[in-house]
């Protein structure tokens, strides 16, 4: 699976600390912490007909992550929302839009790892693109990667940081294996997530999903758990083995960029009937309806 380029993004403008740049213009300093060491936190937002679903939850996670990394300056929600609004307004974007929100520790006075070299505050980057859900709805193929997801003894996964090399290495393995994405295990050998999304298995008419011991706390994942409870669908959060995934009736993944997408093959094993199953379709419909109705509407959303 390779995302396709959308021609509507040819002349988009992105935001860096109050200034808008054409996509072909450099707007980030080589002394910025995200360039120097991947020292940044990020969120993915999705715009549905002028409203962003889960905006406050995403901003709260951004703030928790930046606090854990001891950023000296974390902009308030109103400041970030104003930047997102201005970016969407500048690009006249209303629907089918994904927003990549990045907050870095900021620009250093000289190259180096020490955060005391950061003396000019954080850097806020807003990148909005036309990007419908990216996954093939006919079913994804996963391959288990040798690269493991670290637990909090290595790097707490609750920090939603921008150093994604762990996931990128897993993605490289999956691509080499002819799969769409990588299934990643934790250091104990239990299922953690894919390189980009959370995972759910369907068994016995209910849902099972791994804990967040070795993966981020997903906004879409949590929404699915809440929607399942409201719809009377049993859901359990616990350690899940790879064998359980192989033998599940259905498997699907969740995330802001791809919403809810079915998985039909893992490591050459056909999952269930080999087609996207009825529970996956039901959960996807519940999520799409909920997200479309419960977003935070922004001034930039006027069509």
N, C-alpha and C positions, 0 to 999 in steps of 0.2 A: 504494500500500500504506500503510495506516494501522493502527498497532497498536490493539488494542481494550482497553478498560478491563475489568479482572477484578474482579468484585464481592467476591472474597475479600480484596482489598486495602483494603477500605473502612475498616478499623480497624487497619491495620498500625502498628507502632511502629518508629521508626528510632533509631539510636545516634549521639550526638555526644559524644565525649570522656567516656565513662563514664556518660552519662545517656540514658535512653530517652524519646522524645517520641512522642505520637500524631501521625499524619501531618498533622493540622490545626493542630498546635502549632508555632510558630516555635522552632527550636533553634539557629539559627546567627546569630552577631553580624554586623551590617552592617559592622563593621570587619575581618571576616575577609578574608584575602587572596584567597580564591576569589571573593568578592563584589567586592572592590576591583579585581582585575585578572585574574581567571581563573587565579590563581597557585596551581595545585594539580596533583596527578597522580592517576590513577585506574586501576582495574582492574574488569573484569566477570567475575564468577564464576558458575558454574552448579552447582546442587545436584541430584544424581542419587540418589534413594532414600537420603538421609542422608549422602551423601559428595560432596565438591567435587572436580571433576576439574581437574588442573593447578594446584592451590592453591600449591604451593611455587614453581612456575615464574612464576605471576602475582605472588607476593609478591617474588620476585627482580627482576622487571621493575619493580615499584613502587619498590623500593629503588634500583635503578640510575637511574631517572628522578628520584627525589628527591635523590639524590647529585649528579646532573648539574646540578640547579637550586640546589644548595648549601643545602638545608634544614638548619637548625641542629639540629633534632631529628627523628630518624626512628625510630619505635617498632619494636621487635623483632618477629619473626614470631610468637612466643608471645603477645605483647600483642595483635597484630592478630587472631590466630586466636581468642583469648578474646573479643574484641569481636564477631566474626562469630558465634561460638557463642552468646553471650548474646542477640544479636538474633534469631537463628533460634529459640532456646528461647522467647523472649518472644512470638514470633508463632506458635509451634507449627508451624513449617514443616519439611517433610520431603522433598518432591519437587516437580518442575516449578517450581523457584524460581531466579530470577536475582538476584544480589547485586551492587549497585553500591558499590564500595569507593573512597572518596575520601580523600586525604591532602592537606591544604592547608598552606601555610607558617605559618598560624596567625593570631591576632588582632593587629592593629596598635594602637599606642597613639593614633594619629591617622591620618587619611586620608593616603595617599601611596604612592609607588612603592618607596621605599627599603626593602630588607629589614631594615635596622637598626631600623626601626620595629616589627618583630616581636620581642616580648620575652617572650612567654608560651608558647612551644613550639608545635608543630604541632597541627592539628585533624584528628581521625580521624572520618570519617562512614561509617556502614554503613547502606545502604538495601536491604532484601530485599523482593522482590515475587514473588507468584505470576506466572510468565511463561513459558509453554511457548515453544519455538522460534518466532520471530516471522514467519518468511518463508513465503510461499505455496509449498508443495511442488510445485505444478503448473507452476511456471516464472516467473521474474522478467523484467521488462522494464527495461533500462537505457538511459539517455541520457547521452551524453558532455557533461560540463559545460565551460564556458569557464574556470571557476576551476581553477587548477593546484595540485597538491600541491607544496609547497616542498621543496627538498633541504636538506642539512646546511649549505649556505652561507647559508641564511635562518634556518631553525630545525630543528635535528637531529630527524628523525622518530623516532629511537630514544628521545627523551623523550616518554613517554606522558602528555602534559599535558592539562589539562582545558579549555583554550581551543580550542573546536571550531568557531569561526566559519568557518574555511576550509571545513570539511565541511558546515556548515549552509547556507552560500551555495550550495554545489553541490547540496545536497538541494532547495533552493528551486527551482533551475533544472530539476531532474529532475521535480519535481512539476508545474511549469508545462508541461513537455513531455509530461505524461501517463505518465511512467515511474514505476517503483517506487523506484528508487535512481539515483544518479549514478555514471557511470564517470569516474574522474579520471585525468588524464595528469600526468606530471612536467613539469618545465620544458623538457625536450628533446623532448617530444611522445610519449614512450613511455608505455605503460599503467602506472599506479601501483597503484590499488586502486579500490574504490567509496568513497562517502562514509562507509561504516561497516564494510566487510569487505574481505578479500583476495580475489584472483581467480585462478582456474586455467583454463587452456584444455586441451582434450583433442584431440590430433592424432596420427595415426599409431599409435594404441594406447597412447600415453603421456601424461604430464602436463607442462605447461609453466606456470610461474608467474613473474611479474616479481620482480626483486630488491627488497630493502628499502631502496634508495637514497633513495626518496621516500615511504616509508610505514613504519608501525611494524612491529616484529618480532612477528608474530602467534603466539600459543600454539597456536591451532587450526591455522593454516597449517603450523607446524612439525610438529605431530602428524600431519597428513595426509601430509607428505613422509616421515615415518618409517614410517607405516603402508603407504604405497605401496612403499617399499623392502622392507619385510618381506613384502609380498604379490607381489613380483616385477613391480611396475608401474613402468616407466621414468618418471623425473621429472627435469626440467631446470629450473634457476633461471637466468634470463637476462633481458635486455631483450626486451620483447614489444611489437610494434606494434599499433595499433588494427586494421589490415587483417588481421593474424593472428587477432585475436579474431573479426572478422566471418566468417572462413573456417574457424574451428575446427569440429570435429565436435560438440563439446559445450563449454559453459562453465559453471562453477559458482563460487560464492563461499563463503568460510569465515569463521566468527567464533563467539565464545562465545554471543552472544545468538541467533544463527540457525542454529548448527551448520553443516551443508553443504546448500546450496540451489542448484538448477539455474537457469541463465539461458537463456531461450529467444529473446529479442529484444534486440538492441543497435542503437540509432539506426535503428530501422525495418527492420533486416536480420534475417531469421530465421536463428537459429543451428542448424545441422545439420538435423534433421527438424522442428524447431519444438516438440519435446517433450523432457522431461527424459530424458537418454540413459542407457544401461546402465552406463557408467563412473561417472557421477555417482551413480547409485543404489547401485552397489557401494561407492564411497568413503564415501557417507553411512552405509551399513550398517556398514562397518568402523569408522568413527569412533564411531557411537552405541554399538556393542558395547564398544569400547575404553574410552570415557568412562564408561560405566556400571559397568565392572569395575575401574577403576584410579583411583578417587577417594580422597581423604583423608577418612576418616570422623570426624565430630565428635561430641562428647558430646550436642549438641543434636539429633542425628539420630534419637534413639529415637522410635519411632512411638507 
